[in-house]
Amino acid sequence: MPIVARPCLAAPAAVVVAKYARVSTLDQLDGFGLEDQEKVSDVWLGQHPEVAVYDSYVDEAVSGALESRPAMDRLVADAHRQCFNRILVPKVDRIGRTARAAYQWAWNMADIGIHFISVTEGIDTGTEAGWQQFMRYVTLSEMDWRRIKERTVAGRELKISYGGWPGGPAPYGYRIEKDTKEVGGRRKRFSVLVTDARESLVLTLAAELIVDRRMNLTEACAELNNRGLFARSGVPWSVANLRNRLRGETIHDGYVVYRKTDRGNGGNHTRRGDDGAPVHGDQVKIGVPPVISVQRAAELMAALKELGFQNGRRGNRVYPLTGRIHGTCGEPYLGAGRGTSRSYRCKGVLKIPSCGEPYIEADGIESAVWMELARILNDEGRFQGPAAERVGGLPGDADSPETRRNTTVASLSSRPGSPNRSTCSRCASLSTYAPVSTQRYSGPPSWRSRPNSRSSGTSSSSPSSGWRRTATVGARLPTYSTSRPAPRSG
């Protein structure tokens, strides 16, 4: 009896984990949230010395409701390269705060054979029991997240009622500072808006350029950029950007609207319902300290209305040489009004650093160009040669149809292997071609009757039209005559 060897079971694969941690806010980042999560994971690793660590991934100040996070995306990319087979997290809610985010990530990883280990709950999604526990804790995590969100929104509303700034970037001309206030017998500390010295100076100077010096928006932008007074982001001022800042509600109304609904769907937009109203509460007007006086704001608004949305051009000014003049820097000159006069300005002036090209007075340069054009147009000999060459090179010719026909016949006859013209019935018939006569027209000829004989001169008639068609079969070019056929006897 043969001896059959017992199959050897494969050794279990070594466990290689990727550590993941996350905090949602900057305040948590300043605290000890990340250190506490790292400590929990390190304790578990100390209890399992056989486990190897591939790398650590940390998302700082990133919401768990998001399905895409920087460190998480990097972890997923390494997971697809099979760099590890487990993801170690201190708690289930670090995976995701909503069921949608947590399940989506867990499912995507399970599809490639990678599972989660949660230390606090003792869960390994690689087992059936661990997956059931994971689902239960994900539900509890989302419930807790919704309660925190409700408390945060309620506290934000209370902060707004006391004049605090609820969050987000400050309007131009202001900055955010911490302040304390007595509320219900207790001192509360929260953020408020105060005027920013540099940005307030820019707004005040822009108002002076437009109201007092009668500059348009384009000239005001150029002046601010030349002085190095750029926008908050550090880029040069554009006409649209400066116009929006000068027409802002903080300057003319003395307040800023929180939860605006007219800002599209960008990253900091207000969530809206089906009716267009904000989801988390009504719009709130938050008072701010004034940057300029009420009278100055009224003068500025009147000047802006006079300028309109013409991008710095007053009236219907025309600049025919726009883009046709180039400075030494290589940039084109564009039309730009200076006060009540027209001028051209090099596009390189608005760049950093400026090319320094001078302005060109529009009337003078345009007069010089028109005089040169008039001199060229008055020189008749300058255009006769090119015009004759152009006309002579046009396609087609003016030869008569008879000449073109004879040329075609001669070309066909001269080809190798072609029959002699005197014995070729097809070529001979070309010379007998007659155009269609239009006399006594009583309707189109009937083409249903076809000649049955291939001999020359076979004819057929169409009784419906009264026209006689004579078909020369050799040439395949029918000719028509206007004589009616003789009446049939009987």
C-alpha positions as CSV (number, residue, x, y, z in Angstrom):
1,M,0.0,0.0,0.0
2,P,1.6,3.3,-1.0
3,I,2.3,5.9,1.6
4,V,0.6,9.2,1.0
5,A,2.3,12.2,2.7
6,R,0.1,14.5,4.7
7,P,-0.2,18.0,3.1
8,C,1.6,20.7,5.0
9,L,-0.6,23.7,5.9
10,A,0.7,27.1,4.8
11,A,2.1,29.2,7.5
12,P,-0.1,32.2,8.5
13,A,1.0,35.4,6.8
14,A,2.9,37.9,8.9
15,V,0.8,40.8,10.1
16,V,2.0,44.2,8.8
17,V,0.0,47.2,9.9
18,A,-0.3,50.8,8.9
19,K,-1.0,53.2,11.8
20,Y,-3.7,55.8,11.2
21,A,-4.8,58.7,13.4
22,R,-6.9,61.8,12.9
23,V,-8.1,65.0,14.6
24,S,-10.9,67.2,13.3
25,T,-10.0,70.7,14.4
26,L,-7.0,73.0,14.9
27,D,-7.8,73.2,18.6
28,Q,-7.5,69.4,18.9
29,L,-4.2,69.7,17.0
30,D,-2.9,72.1,19.6
31,G,-4.0,69.8,22.4
32,F,-3.0,66.2,23.1
33,G,-5.5,64.4,20.8
34,L,-2.9,63.0,18.5
35,E,-0.5,62.0,21.3
36,D,-3.3,60.1,23.0
37,Q,-4.2,58.2,19.9
38,E,-0.5,57.3,19.2
39,K,-0.2,56.0,22.8
40,V,-3.2,53.7,22.4
41,S,-1.8,52.2,19.2
42,D,1.7,51.8,20.7
43,V,0.3,49.9,23.7
44,W,-1.4,47.4,21.4
45,L,1.8,47.0,19.3
46,G,3.7,46.3,22.5
47,Q,1.3,43.5,23.4
48,H,1.8,42.0,19.9
49,P,5.5,42.0,19.1
50,E,5.0,39.8,16.1
51,V,3.3,42.6,14.3
52,A,5.4,44.8,12.0
53,V,4.6,48.5,11.3
54,Y,4.9,49.7,7.8
55,D,4.3,53.5,8.3
56,S,2.2,56.0,10.2
57,Y,-0.5,58.2,8.5
58,V,-2.0,61.2,10.3
59,D,-4.7,63.6,9.1
60,E,-4.4,66.9,10.9
61,A,-7.6,69.0,11.3
62,V,-9.6,67.0,8.8
63,S,-13.2,66.1,9.3
64,G,-14.1,62.4,9.6
65,A,-17.2,63.0,7.5
66,L,-15.0,63.5,4.4
67,E,-14.5,60.5,2.1
68,S,-11.2,61.9,0.8
69,R,-8.4,63.0,3.2
70,P,-4.7,63.7,2.4
71,A,-3.1,61.1,4.7
72,M,-6.0,58.6,4.0
73,D,-5.5,58.9,0.3
74,R,-1.8,58.2,0.7
75,L,-2.6,55.2,2.8
76,V,-5.0,53.9,0.2
77,A,-2.4,54.2,-2.5
78,D,0.1,52.2,-0.5
79,A,-2.6,49.6,0.3
80,H,-3.2,49.0,-3.4
81,R,0.6,48.2,-3.7
82,Q,0.0,45.6,-0.9
83,C,2.5,47.3,1.4
84,F,0.6,46.0,4.5
85,N,-2.4,43.8,5.3
86,R,-4.0,45.6,8.3
87,I,-4.9,49.2,9.2
88,L,-4.5,49.9,12.9
89,V,-6.7,52.7,14.4
90,P,-7.2,53.6,18.1
91,K,-11.0,53.9,17.7
92,V,-13.6,53.2,15.1
93,D,-14.6,56.8,14.8
94,R,-11.1,57.6,13.4
95,I,-12.1,55.7,10.3
96,G,-15.1,57.9,9.7
97,R,-17.7,59.9,11.6
98,T,-20.5,59.0,9.2
99,A,-21.6,55.6,8.1
100,R,-21.2,56.5,4.5
101,A,-17.5,57.5,4.9
102,A,-16.6,54.5,7.2
103,Y,-18.4,51.8,5.2
104,Q,-17.0,53.1,1.9
105,W,-13.4,53.0,3.1
106,A,-13.8,49.6,4.8
107,W,-15.4,48.0,1.8
108,N,-12.8,49.4,-0.6
109,M,-10.0,48.0,1.6
110,A,-11.8,44.6,2.1
111,D,-12.0,44.2,-1.7
112,I,-8.1,44.1,-1.8
113,G,-7.8,41.9,1.3
114,I,-6.9,44.6,3.8
115,H,-8.9,44.9,7.1
116,F,-9.1,47.2,10.1
117,I,-8.0,46.6,13.7
118,S,-9.6,49.0,16.2
119,V,-7.8,48.9,19.6
120,T,-10.3,50.4,21.9
121,E,-13.3,48.2,20.8
122,G,-11.1,45.1,20.1
123,I,-12.4,44.8,16.5
124,D,-10.8,43.0,13.6
125,T,-12.9,43.4,10.4
126,G,-11.2,40.3,9.0
127,T,-13.6,38.1,11.0
128,E,-17.4,37.9,10.8
129,A,-17.8,38.8,14.4
130,G,-15.5,41.7,14.0
131,W,-17.4,43.0,11.0
132,Q,-20.7,42.9,13.0
133,Q,-19.1,44.8,15.8
134,F,-17.7,47.3,13.3
135,M,-21.2,48.0,11.9
136,R,-22.6,48.6,15.3
137,Y,-19.9,51.0,16.4
138,V,-20.1,52.9,13.2
139,T,-23.8,53.6,13.8
140,L,-23.0,54.8,17.3
141,S,-20.2,57.0,16.0
142,E,-22.4,58.8,13.6
143,M,-25.1,59.4,16.3
144,D,-22.4,61.0,18.5
145,W,-21.1,63.1,15.6
146,R,-24.6,64.5,14.9
147,R,-25.0,65.4,18.6
148,I,-21.7,67.3,18.6
149,K,-22.7,69.1,15.4
150,E,-26.0,70.2,16.9
151,R,-24.2,71.6,20.0
152,T,-21.7,73.3,17.8
153,V,-24.3,75.0,15.7
154,A,-26.2,76.1,18.9
155,G,-23.1,77.6,20.4
156,R,-22.3,79.4,17.1
157,E,-25.7,81.0,17.1
158,L,-25.2,82.1,20.7
159,K,-21.8,83.6,19.8
160,I,-23.3,85.6,16.9
161,S,-26.0,87.0,19.2
162,Y,-23.3,88.4,21.4
163,G,-21.4,90.0,18.5
164,G,-18.8,87.3,18.0
165,W,-17.4,86.1,14.7
166,P,-18.7,82.6,14.0
167,G,-15.8,81.4,11.9
168,G,-14.2,81.6,8.5
169,P,-11.9,84.2,7.0
170,A,-12.5,87.8,7.9
171,P,-13.8,90.3,5.4
172,Y,-11.2,92.5,3.7
173,G,-10.2,95.4,5.9
174,Y,-10.6,93.3,9.2
175,R,-8.9,90.6,11.2
176,I,-9.9,88.2,13.9
177,E,-9.0,88.7,17.5
178,K,-9.9,87.1,20.8
179,D,-12.0,89.1,23.1
180,T,-13.7,88.5,26.5
181,K,-17.3,89.5,27.4
182,E,-19.5,89.3,30.5
183,V,-22.3,86.9,29.7
184,G,-24.8,85.9,32.4
185,G,-22.3,86.7,35.2
186,R,-19.5,84.8,33.5
187,R,-16.7,86.0,31.4
188,K,-16.7,84.4,27.9
189,R,-13.9,84.5,25.4
190,F,-14.6,84.3,21.7
191,S,-13.5,85.7,18.4
192,V,-14.4,89.2,17.2
193,L,-13.7,91.3,14.1
194,V,-11.4,94.4,14.4
195,T,-10.1,96.7,11.7
196,D,-6.8,95.7,10.1
197,A,-4.4,98.7,9.8
198,R,-2.8,97.8,6.5
199,E,-5.9,96.7,4.7
200,S,-7.8,99.7,6.0
201,L,-5.1,101.9,4.6
202,V,-5.4,100.2,1.2
203,L,-9.2,100.8,1.1
204,T,-8.8,104.4,2.2
205,L,-6.1,105.1,-0.5
206,A,-8.2,103.4,-3.2
207,A,-11.2,105.7,-2.3
208,E,-8.9,108.7,-2.5
209,L,-7.6,107.7,-5.9
210,I,-11.1,107.3,-7.3
211,V,-13.0,110.1,-5.6
212,D,-10.5,112.9,-5.3
213,R,-8.0,112.1,-8.1
214,R,-10.8,111.0,-10.5
215,M,-9.0,107.8,-11.5
216,N,-10.8,104.9,-13.0
217,L,-10.5,101.4,-11.5
218,T,-7.7,100.3,-13.9
219,E,-5.6,103.3,-13.0
220,A,-6.3,102.8,-9.3
221,C,-5.2,99.2,-9.5
222,A,-2.0,100.2,-11.3
223,E,-1.2,102.8,-8.6
224,L,-1.8,100.4,-5.7
225,N,0.4,97.7,-7.4
226,N,3.2,100.2,-8.1
227,R,3.2,101.1,-4.4
228,G,3.4,97.4,-3.4
229,L,0.0,97.5,-1.8
230,F,-1.2,94.1,-3.1
231,A,-4.3,92.1,-2.2
232,R,-4.5,89.9,0.9
233,S,-3.3,86.9,-1.0
234,G,-0.2,88.8,-2.2
235,V,-1.2,89.0,-5.9
236,P,-1.6,92.3,-7.7
237,W,-4.9,94.0,-7.7
238,S,-7.3,93.4,-10.6
239,V,-10.2,95.6,-11.6
240,A,-12.8,93.0,-10.6
241,N,-11.2,92.3,-7.2
242,L,-10.8,96.0,-6.3
243,R,-14.4,96.8,-7.4
244,N,-15.8,94.0,-5.2
245,R,-13.8,95.2,-2.2
246,L,-14.9,98.8,-2.6
247,R,-18.5,97.9,-3.1
248,G,-18.6,95.6,-0.1
249,E,-21.3,95.7,2.5
250,T,-18.8,96.3,5.3
251,I,-17.9,99.7,3.9
252,H,-21.3,101.0,2.9
253,D,-23.7,99.2,5.3
254,G,-21.5,98.7,8.4
255,Y,-22.2,94.9,8.7
256,V,-21.3,91.6,7.2
257,V,-23.9,88.9,6.3
258,Y,-23.3,85.5,7.7
259,R,-24.6,82.5,5.7
260,K,-24.7,84.2,2.3
261,T,-26.6,82.2,-0.3
262,D,-25.1,83.8,-3.4
263,R,-21.6,82.4,-3.4
264,G,-22.0,79.3,-5.5
265,N,-20.9,75.8,-4.4
266,G,-17.3,76.3,-3.5
267,G,-15.5,74.9,-0.5
268,N,-16.8,77.6,2.0
269,H,-20.3,77.9,0.6
270,T,-23.4,78.0,2.7
271,R,-25.4,74.8,2.5
272,R,-28.9,75.4,1.1
273,G,-32.1,73.5,1.1
274,D,-34.4,72.9,-1.8
275,D,-36.0,76.3,-1.3
276,G,-32.6,78.0,-1.4
277,A,-32.7,79.0,2.3
278,P,-29.7,78.2,4.6
279,V,-29.9,74.7,6.2
280,H,-28.4,75.6,9.6
281,G,-30.3,78.8,10.3
282,D,-31.3,82.2,8.9
283,Q,-28.9,84.8,7.6
284,V,-27.4,87.0,10.3
285,K,-26.0,90.5,10.0
286,I,-23.0,91.0,12.2
287,G,-22.0,94.6,12.9
288,V,-18.4,95.7,12.2
289,P,-16.4,98.9,13.0
290,P,-16.4,101.3,10.1
291,V,-13.3,101.7,7.9
292,I,-14.3,105.0,6.3
293,S,-16.9,107.6,7.3
294,V,-20.5,107.4,6.0
295,Q,-20.1,110.6,3.9
296,R,-16.9,109.2,2.3
297,A,-18.7,105.9,1.6
298,A,-21.5,107.7,-0.2
299,E,-19.0,109.7,-2.3
300,L,-17.2,106.4,-3.2
301,M,-20.4,104.7,-4.2
302,A,-21.4,107.6,-6.4
303,A,-18.0,107.5,-8.2
304,L,-18.2,103.8,-8.7
305,K,-21.7,104.1,-10.2
306,E,-20.3,106.7,-12.6
307,L,-17.6,104.3,-13.7
308,G,-20.0,101.4,-14.0
309,F,-18.6,98.0,-15.2
310,Q,-16.5,99.3,-18.0
311,N,-13.2,98.0,-16.6
312,G,-11.8,101.5,-16.3
313,R,-13.0,102.9,-19.7
314,R,-15.2,105.9,-19.6
315,G,-17.8,106.2,-22.3
316,N,-17.6,104.4,-25.6
317,R,-14.0,105.0,-26.3
318,V,-12.4,103.1,-29.2
319,Y,-8.8,102.0,-29.2
320,P,-8.1,100.6,-32.8
321,L,-4.4,100.0,-32.1
322,T,-5.0,97.7,-29.1
323,G,-2.7,94.7,-29.5
324,R,-1.0,96.2,-32.5
325,I,1.7,98.1,-30.6
326,H,4.4,96.1,-28.7
327,G,6.8,97.4,-26.1
328,T,10.4,96.5,-25.7
329,C,9.4,93.9,-23.1
330,G,7.4,92.1,-25.8
331,E,4.0,92.7,-24.3
332,P,1.2,94.5,-26.3
333,Y,-0.1,97.9,-25.6
334,L,-3.8,98.1,-24.6
335,G,-6.3,101.0,-24.5
336,A,-6.4,102.8,-21.1
337,G,-8.0,106.1,-20.3
338,R,-6.1,108.6,-18.2
339,G,-8.5,111.1,-16.8
340,T,-10.4,112.7,-19.7
341,S,-7.9,111.7,-22.4
342,R,-7.2,108.4,-24.2
343,S,-3.9,106.6,-24.1
344,Y,-2.3,103.2,-24.6
345,R,-0.5,101.4,-21.8
346,C,1.9,98.4,-22.1
347,K,0.5,95.2,-20.5
348,G,3.8,94.6,-18.9
349,V,3.3,97.6,-16.6
350,L,0.8,95.5,-14.5
351,K,3.3,92.7,-13.9
352,I,5.6,92.2,-11.1
353,P,8.2,93.7,-11.6
354,S,6.8,96.3,-13.9
355,C,8.4,96.8,-17.3
356,G,8.3,100.6,-16.9
357,E,7.1,101.3,-20.5
358,P,5.7,104.8,-20.9
359,Y,2.1,105.6,-21.7
360,I,1.4,106.6,-25.4
361,E,-1.0,109.4,-26.1
362,A,-3.7,107.8,-28.3
363,D,-4.6,110.7,-30.6
364,G,-0.9,111.3,-31.6
365,I,0.0,107.7,-32.3
366,E,-3.3,107.1,-34.2
367,S,-2.8,110.2,-36.4
368,A,0.7,109.1,-37.3
369,V,-0.6,105.6,-38.2
370,W,-3.4,107.0,-40.4
371,M,-1.0,109.3,-42.2
372,E,1.2,106.4,-43.1
373,L,-1.7,104.3,-44.3
374,A,-2.9,107.2,-46.5
375,R,0.6,107.5,-48.0
376,I,0.7,103.8,-48.8
377,L,-2.8,103.8,-50.3
378,N,-2.0,106.8,-52.6
379,D,0.9,104.9,-54.1
380,E,-0.9,103.1,-57.0
381,G,2.2,101.3,-58.3
382,R,2.7,99.7,-54.9
383,F,-0.4,97.5,-55.4
384,Q,-0.6,97.0,-59.2
385,G,2.1,94.3,-59.3
386,P,0.8,92.2,-56.4
387,A,-2.8,92.6,-57.7
388,A,-2.0,91.5,-61.2
389,E,-0.1,88.5,-59.8
390,R,-3.0,87.7,-57.6
391,V,-5.6,87.9,-60.4
392,G,-3.4,85.8,-62.8
393,G,-3.0,83.1,-60.3
394,L,-6.7,82.5,-59.6
395,P,-8.0,79.0,-60.4
396,G,-9.9,78.5,-63.8
397,D,-9.5,80.2,-67.1
398,A,-11.5,82.3,-69.5
399,D,-11.3,80.0,-72.5
400,S,-14.5,79.3,-74.5
401,P,-16.3,76.0,-74.1
402,E,-15.3,75.2,-77.8
403,T,-11.6,75.7,-77.0
404,R,-11.8,73.5,-73.8
405,R,-13.6,70.8,-75.8
406,N,-11.0,70.7,-78.6
407,T,-8.2,70.6,-76.0
408,T,-9.8,67.7,-74.2
409,V,-10.2,65.8,-77.5
410,A,-6.6,66.4,-78.5
411,S,-5.5,65.2,-75.1
412,L,-7.5,62.0,-75.3
413,S,-6.3,61.3,-78.8
414,S,-2.6,61.7,-77.9
415,R,-2.7,59.1,-75.1
416,P,-0.8,55.9,-75.8
417,G,-3.1,53.1,-77.1
418,S,-6.0,55.5,-78.0
419,P,-7.6,54.9,-81.5
420,N,-7.2,57.4,-84.4
421,R,-9.6,60.3,-84.1
422,S,-10.8,59.8,-87.6
423,T,-11.9,56.2,-86.9
424,C,-13.1,56.8,-83.3
425,S,-16.9,57.2,-83.2
426,R,-16.8,58.4,-79.6
427,C,-14.4,61.2,-80.2
428,A,-16.1,62.1,-83.5
429,S,-19.4,62.3,-81.8
430,L,-18.1,64.9,-79.4
431,S,-17.8,67.4,-82.2
432,T,-21.5,66.9,-83.0
433,Y,-22.6,67.7,-79.5
434,A,-25.4,70.2,-79.4
435,P,-26.6,72.0,-76.3
436,V,-30.2,71.6,-75.2
437,S,-32.6,73.9,-76.8
438,T,-35.1,75.7,-74.5
439,Q,-37.6,76.7,-77.3
440,R,-41.3,75.5,-77.0
441,Y,-40.6,73.8,-73.6
442,S,-43.6,71.8,-72.5
443,G,-42.1,69.9,-69.6
444,P,-39.0,67.8,-68.8
445,P,-38.2,64.9,-71.2
446,S,-39.0,61.4,-70.3
447,W,-36.0,59.3,-69.4
448,R,-37.8,56.1,-69.0
449,S,-37.3,55.0,-72.6
450,R,-33.7,53.8,-73.2
451,P,-32.2,53.0,-76.7
452,N,-32.0,49.3,-77.3
453,S,-29.5,49.5,-80.1
454,R,-25.9,50.5,-79.8
455,S,-25.7,51.8,-83.3
456,S,-25.3,55.5,-83.8
457,G,-28.4,57.6,-84.4
458,T,-30.9,55.3,-82.6
459,S,-33.7,57.5,-81.3
460,S,-36.7,57.2,-79.1
461,S,-39.6,59.5,-78.4
462,S,-41.6,60.4,-75.4
463,P,-45.3,61.0,-76.2
464,S,-45.9,62.6,-72.8
465,S,-43.5,65.5,-73.4
466,G,-43.7,66.0,-77.1
467,W,-39.9,66.2,-77.2
468,R,-37.7,63.9,-79.4
469,R,-34.5,62.7,-77.8
470,T,-31.7,61.6,-80.2
471,A,-29.1,59.6,-78.3
472,T,-25.7,59.1,-79.8
473,V,-24.7,55.9,-78.0
474,G,-21.0,56.1,-78.9
475,A,-20.6,59.5,-77.1
476,R,-23.3,58.9,-74.4
477,L,-24.2,62.5,-74.8
478,P,-27.9,63.0,-75.8
479,T,-29.0,65.8,-78.0
480,Y,-32.5,67.3,-78.2
481,S,-34.6,68.8,-80.9
482,T,-37.7,70.9,-80.6
483,S,-39.6,69.2,-83.5
484,R,-42.6,67.2,-82.6
485,P,-42.9,63.6,-83.8
486,A,-45.2,62.8,-86.7
487,P,-48.7,61.7,-85.8
488,R,-49.2,58.0,-85.8
489,S,-51.5,56.6,-88.4
490,G,-54.5,54.6,-87.5
